[in-house]
């Protein structure tokens, strides 16, 4: 790097690059996401490796590309506006609803409760306990979201490292258990991994919601890079890509380790329905009741911290979009709605998220892909609208068919939940093949 100081030649030091990468990782790192890989390991059994590879593509690869695509375009709204300004407004709102009150925020409370449930007296009603817990949880989260000061920062500094240490301890214990076992677990894969494990792992990766979250993170990371002295667009993109690579490596390590935890338990917990129970069982097996208590406490604090941040983030967004509604009013509505959804239970929330994200994710994938190829895509501007509309219609139809137990659409890959892929490719091809004049008439 030149010392003379041409701004365009500036670059971050290795330490600064690591800092930005870890910052990005911490933005993705939520307790809710940690329940997916252990369940994958339990359900996939001997098919854990291909299922995990598919999961990593959707849960790590796509979010990193999302960060880069948004950084290239400026903001999520600017990226989505290439389709249409009205679409941009609706899509951004849907993203915030998904990573907020509809899915992610309720999941924080449900995950925390699932970790606490094994410690409750057996004669307690789980439904009543869940209701009481969620009321206290969201009341506290709302109060702290109104005053996000030292306590929130303290929770972030304490629970983040504590959660990482917990993961390292549980993963290390599971690896040691596998190494000392007479033979590796050989449980067969169960639904949904009993067929096309890699594809099902990819679809499970939707539930991390990290691709949707990454669409809101790109601008933040690019701004952080500029604040550290790199202002030329090429340099910013280089540092954003480097941060994405660092965050990606860390996420791969975390997800891979947690999948090992599930794989170790695949025979003992064959009927598990959520990863919180898997982590609790692993901690109890290796560290006893004390391990269960520590896991529950750390997850409670981590989930609370994430919930506070999401209420604050989504409340600020909707307060800006709805000038007549105050931030406090938005935060109250988000907390109340999330509390109601949380009482459906973690299993129901995960089922609901699979349905809603099945409709949103294909659109996001198409937008990110076009964003990465924006120069070529802009040569045929209608490719943005044509492919996104096709992705939205086909994915919505797939979701309806799945929800109503109807036969899969008569499309290639529809039987594995990817029926939207080929129609989108055809739409893209037509957008480039149709002459400009004809393209204008068609649109």
N, C-alpha and C positions, 0 to 999 in steps of 0.2 A: 504493500500500500504506500502510496506517495505520501511523504511528510509535508510536501508543499501545500497541500490543502485544497486540491481541487475537490470540490464537494462530491462530484460524480464518482470519484475514485475511492471514497470512504467505505470502510467495511467495519463490522463489529469485531472486537477481539474474541478469541475463543471463549473467554469467561463470559462476555456479554451474550454471545450466541447461545451458550449453555443456559444462561439465565432466561433468555427469551423462550427457549425451547421448554424449559421446566415450567415457566409461566403458562405456556400453552397447554402443557400436560395437565397442570393443576386445574385449568378451566374445564377440561374434559373429565377430570377425575372426580367422579361422584359415587357415593356408596351404592346408589341404585344400580349402576352399570355392573357392579361387582357381583351381582346375583346371577347374571346370565351365563358366564363361562362355567361356573361349577355345575349348574344344571345341565349344560351341554355335555360336560364330561360324564355325568351320571347317565344321561339318556343315550348318548352316542356309544358308550361302552368301547368295544374294540374298533369302532369307526370314529373315535375321538379325533384323530389326526386330520383326516379330510374334512370333518365337520368344523374343526378349529380353523383350518386354512380358509374355508369359505367365510367363517365368522370374521376373521381378521381382514378380509378384503372389504367387507361392508362396515365393520366396526372401527377399522383403523385406516385402510387405504382411502376409502371414499371421504371421510372427514378431512384428511390431510389435503386431498385434492380440492375439497370445498373451501378450505382456508385460502389456497392459492387462487382459485377461480374468483372468489370475492375480492381478494386483494388486487387482482388484475383489473376488476371492473370498478372498484371503488367502494360500493356498498351492496348489500343484498338487493335493495330496492332498484339500484341502477342495473344490476344484473338481470333481475326479473323484468324490468321495464323494457328490455329488448324484445320481450314477447308482446307486452302491451302495458301502458301505465295502470290501467284498472286491474289487470291481472297481478301486477306487482303489489298493489295495495292489498288485494285479497290474499295473495300467497304469503306475504310477510305476516299478515295477521294470523293466518293458519299456522305458520311456523311458531309464532309466539304462544298461540293457544296450545299447541302440541308440547312444546318444551316448558309450558307453564301449567295452567289449571286443569287441562284435560287429561294429561298423562304424567309428566315428570314431577310436578309438585305433589300430587296425591301419592305417587310412588315413593317419595321420600318418607312420608308418614307410615305407609304400609310396610315398607322394608324395615324401618325402625321397630315397628310393633312385632313383626315376625321374629326379629332377633330377641325381643323381650318375652314373647309368648311362652317359651319353654321354662321360664323362671316363675311363671304365675302359678298359684295354687290350682290343682286339677279340678276343684269343684267350682271354679269361677266360670262364668259365661264368657266365652271369647268375644261374642258379639257386643255384649255390654262393656267389656274391657276395652275393645277396639274403639267404641264410640267415646268412652271417657278419655282414652289416650289421645285420640285425634282432636278432641275439643281442647285439651290442654296443650297439645303439640302446636296446633295452628294458632291458638291464642298467644302463646309465647312467640311463635315465629312472626306473627303480625306485629306484636309489640316491639320486637327487635328490628323489624323491617322499617318501623317508623323512626327508629333511632339507631341506625347501623353504625355504631361507634366502636369503642374499645373491645366490648365483649365479642362482637362478631369477628374482629381481627384476631382476638385471642383464640377463639374457637378454631379459626382457620389455621393458625400457627401450631396449635396443639393437636387437633384431630387429624390434620393432614399427615404429619410425620408419624403419629401414633397408628393411623390406619395402614400406612406403608409398612411399619414395623410388624404389625399384626399379620399382614399378608405374607411378609417374608417368613415369619415364624411358622405360620400354618403351612405354607408351601414347602418349607424346608422339612417340617415334620412329615408331610405327606410323601415327599421324595425319599426320606429316610425309611418310611414304612414300606414303600414300593421296593426299595433296594434290599430290605431285609426279608421281604416276603419270599416264600418258597417258590411261588409262581405269580406272574402278573395277572391282574384281574382279566377275565375273559368273557364278561357278560355281553350278550349280543345287543346290538342297537335296538332301541324301541322307538316308537313314533315320537317325533316326526323324522328321526334320523335312520329309520330302518330301510329307507330307499333314498338314493341321491343325497347322501350325507353332506357332501360339500355344498350343494345347492341349498339344502335346508339350513346349514350353518350360515350361509350368506343371508338368507331371509331372516334368521334369528338375529343377525347383526343389525337389522333395522331397529330392533327394540332398544338398542343403546341410545337411539335418537341423536347420536353424535354428528351425523351428517347435517341434520337440521340445525343443531347447535353451532356447527362450524360455519354455517352461513351467516351467523351473527358475530362470530369471533374474528373473521378475517380482517375487518376494519380495525378492530382493537389491536391485533398483533402488528399490523402495518403501522399504526399510529405509534406503538411502543418502539418499533424499529426507528422511525423517524425521530422520535424524541431522544434517541441515543446517538443521533448525528448522521444517520444515513438518509439522505433526502432524494437522491436520484432514483428514478423509477426502477431501473435495472438493478441497482444495489438493494433497494427495498425488497424486490421480488426474490433476489438471491437469498437474503436473510430470512424472509418468510419461509422459503422452501427449506432452508437449513433448520429453522425452528420446527417446521412440520416434521422433518426427518427425525429430529431428536425426540419430539413428543411421540412420534410413531413407534420408535424403538422402545420407549418406556411403556407404552400401552401394550405392545406385543408381549413384552416381558410379564406385565401384570396379568393380561388375559391368558397367556399361556400357562403361567403358574397356577392360576385359579382353575383352569381346565384340568390340570394335573390333580388338584384337590378333589374335583368331582370324579375323575377317572378312578382314583383310589377307592372312592365310596360307591362305585357303580354297582357292585353286587349287594352291599349292605343296604343301600338306599334306592333300590330299583323302582320304588313307587313314588319317589320325590316329585313334587310339582313346582317347587320354586327353589332358587339357589340360596336363599337365606337359610332354609332348613339344612341345606348341604354344608354351608360354612359353619353353622352352629354345631352340627354333628361332628364335623372334623375337629373343631376346636375342643369340643367336649371329650372326644376320643383321645386326643393327644395331650390335653392340658387339664382335663377334669372340669368340675363345676366352676372353678375359678376362671378357666378359659372361657366358658360360656358367659360369665358375668362381664369379663373384660370385653369380649366381642360385642355384647349387647350395649355396653356403655359407650364404646368408641363409635359404633354404628349410629347410636342415637344422636351423639353430638355431631357426627359428620353429616347425617341426614338433616338435622336441624340447621346446620350452617348452610347447606345447599338450598334448603327450602327458603331461608331468609333471603339469600341472593336472588333466587328465582322470583320470589314475590316482589322484591325491589325492582328487578329488571323488567318484569312484565308489567308491573304497576306503572312504571315510568313510561313504557312504550304506549300503553293504552291511555294514559293521561294526556300524552302528546297528541294521540289520534282523536281523542274525544275531549275537546277543550272545555266542555261544560261539566265534565266529571273531574273531580280533584284526584290527586295521587292517593290520598287516604281512602276515598271512595272506591277507587279501582283496587287497592290493596285489600279492603274489606271484602269486596265481591270475590276476588281471587281466592282469598283464604277460606271464605265460607263455601264456595263451590268446590274447592279442593278437598275440604273436610268431608263433604257429602260423598264425593267420588272415592275418597280413601276408605270409607266404610263399606265399599263393595268387596274389599279384601284384595290382597296382592295378586292372587291367582286370576281374579276377574279383571283387574287392571292390566295384567300382562296379556290376557286374551283380547281385551279392548284395544290395547296398543297395537297388537298384531294386525287387527282389522284396520284401524285408522292409518297406521304407518304404511300398510300395504297400498293405500291410495296415495299418500303423500310422497313416499320415497321415490317411486319411478319418476315423478315430476322433478324432484330435486336432483336425481341422478342425471336426467337429461339436461337440466340447467347447468350443472357443474361440468358435464362433458362439453357442452357448447361453449361454456365460459373458458375452458382450457383451450378450445380451438376457435376462439372468438374471431380471429382475423379471417380464417377461412369461412366461418359461419356467416360473417358479415358480408361476404361476397354474394350470398343468397339470403338476404335478410328474413325472408319468409320462413326459412328453415326453423327459426326460433318458435314461431307461432304454430306451425304445422306439427312439429315433433312434440311440443309440449301438450297441445290439444289431444293428439293421438294418445300420448302417454296417460293423460288424465282420464280420457274416456275409457280406454281399455283397462287400466288398473282399477278404476271404479267398478267396471263391469265384473272384473275378477273378484273384487271384494264382495260384491253382492252375491255372486254365484257361490262363493265360499261360505258366506254368512247364512244363506238359505239352503245350503247343501245341494245346490244344483250341479248338473254336469259341467265340467270345465269347458271354457270357450273352445271352439274348433280352430285353435291357433297353435303354431309350433311353440313348444315350451310351456303351454298353458297348464299342463298337468303338474308342473313343478312351481307354479306361481310366477312365471316369467313370461306370460303370454304377451306382454306389452313390448318386448324387445324387438321382435321381427317387424311388427307394424310401424314402430318408431324408425327403424332402419329404412323401411320402404318410404316412409314420409320424408325422411332426410334425403334419400336418393332422388325422389321426385322433385323436391324443392331445388335441387341443384340442376336437374335435367330440364325442367320446364323453362322455356325462354323468359327473359325479363318481362316482355310485354304480356305474354300469356299469364305469367305469375301475378301481375298486377290485376288482370281481369278476374283471376280466380279468387283473389283476396279483396 
